[in-house]
Amino acid sequence: MVNKEFLNMLDAEAEHYEENYYNETPTSNPEPGVRRGNGAAPRLLTIRLSADQYEQVAEAAKTADLPVSTYARNGLMATIAQQHAPNVVAALEDALRQTLKPELLRA
């Protein structure tokens, strides 16, 4: 037998869902294809890969347990971040030189 208190709890949760996520505030649970936030819509980048290149990316994505597009996006963004890393390191070293005693900076 099912506990009556449990059934009442399920009814209350269903009612709460319908009141808050379906009828009154449809943006909190939008239909498929509808954006949730006010941010700009994502842009699409198309790149061409040879069959071998695609297979390499697909295999690496599978190993990382990620979709191919997510794996490719992560790699692209990591490459861009690395280009900015020397500037960040230089700024950090400069700030440390101005803040710390010289003997603390000796390696």
Secondary structure by P-SEA (a helix, b strand, c coil): cccaaaaaaaaaaaaaaaaccccccccccccccccccccccbbbbbbbbcaaaaaaaaaaaaaacccaaaaaaaaaaaaaaaaaaaaaaaaaaaaaaaccccccccc
